[in-house]
Amino acid sequence: MLRTPAHAKLRGRAMVLLVVFPAIALRDLFEFLDITGTDAWLATAASLALLCALGHLAGSTLADRADHPDDRDFELQIADLCRRDGLLAVQVAPDANVKAYLPNGSLVLIRCGPTDHEAHPLDLHDFIGTAHHDHQADIPVFVTLHGFTTEAREFAQYHGIVLLDQPRLGQWQQGHGLTTLVGTH
């Protein structure tokens, strides 16, 4: 789509409306809940940040893209989903892709697998060593857009690796929390 100054101006006004109306609704909600002062400002800011993150994700879904994201883009979008779900200390790490902590302190290590073919046991083999030996991960998760071979699924089950393929990734993007998908609460 050609981006013109008029288009940019219209998009800017739309973004203002997308922030202003929720901010007013949040202010009213916090007032109703008797949350005032600095606490109300912090709660509003956090809520608006979440709303912006959801807006960003809605405009760029991984599962529905016709063109495949590059590896870095894929990792950053997975990290955004972790942040949306309230995981803490989310970071993109070179040897693990995404490293984050659940609020209960459990370490979740996510490997963003091949974006161009089904994952094989060899793809998972390298990851499980990194997850358990290098990071002592509590929950190793392997994500790929192209699914897993039968052998990879068996390997993952034996080694306790949570697999997220395109359908489950789509569920995650649609709001199912990561803790629900990995069976941890």
Secondary structure as the mmCIF struct_conf table of DSSP 4:
data_model
#
loop_
_struct_conf.conf_type_id
_struct_conf.id
_struct_conf.beg_label_comp_id
_struct_conf.beg_label_asym_id
_struct_conf.beg_label_seq_id
_struct_conf.end_label_comp_id
_struct_conf.end_label_asym_id
_struct_conf.end_label_seq_id
HELX_RH_AL_P HELX_RH_AL_P1 PRO A 5 PHE A 32
TURN_TY1_P TURN_TY1_P1 LEU A 33 ASP A 34
HELX_RH_AL_P HELX_RH_AL_P2 GLY A 37 GLY A 59
BEND BEND1 SER A 60 SER A 60
BEND BEND2 LEU A 62 LEU A 62
TURN_TY1_P TURN_TY1_P2 ALA A 63 ASP A 64
BEND BEND3 ALA A 66 ASP A 67
HELX_LH_PP_P HELX_LH_PP_P1 HIS A 68 ASP A 70
HELX_RH_AL_P HELX_RH_AL_P3 ASP A 71 ARG A 84
TURN_TY1_P TURN_TY1_P3 ASP A 85 GLY A 86
STRN STRN1 LEU A 88 ALA A 93
TURN_TY1_P TURN_TY1_P4 PRO A 94 ALA A 96
STRN STRN2 ASN A 97 TYR A 101
TURN_TY1_P TURN_TY1_P5 PRO A 103 ASN A 104
BEND BEND4 GLY A 105 GLY A 105
STRN STRN3 LEU A 107 CYS A 112
BEND BEND5 THR A 115 HIS A 117
STRN STRN4 ALA A 119 ALA A 119
HELX_RH_AL_P HELX_RH_AL_P4 PRO A 121 GLY A 129
HELX_RH_PI_P HELX_RH_PI_P1 THR A 130 ASP A 134
BEND BEND6 HIS A 135 HIS A 135
BEND BEND7 ASP A 138 ASP A 138
STRN STRN5 ILE A 139 VAL A 143
BEND BEND8 LEU A 145 HIS A 146
STRN STRN6 PHE A 148 PHE A 148
HELX_RH_AL_P HELX_RH_AL_P5 THR A 150 HIS A 159
TURN_TY1_P TURN_TY1_P6 GLY A 160 GLY A 160
STRN STRN7 VAL A 162 LEU A 164
HELX_RH_AL_P HELX_RH_AL_P6 GLN A 166 GLN A 173
TURN_TY1_P TURN_TY1_P7 GLN A 174 GLY A 175
HELX_RH_AL_P HELX_RH_AL_P7 LEU A 178 VAL A 182
TURN_TY1_P TURN_TY1_P8 GLY A 183 GLY A 183
#
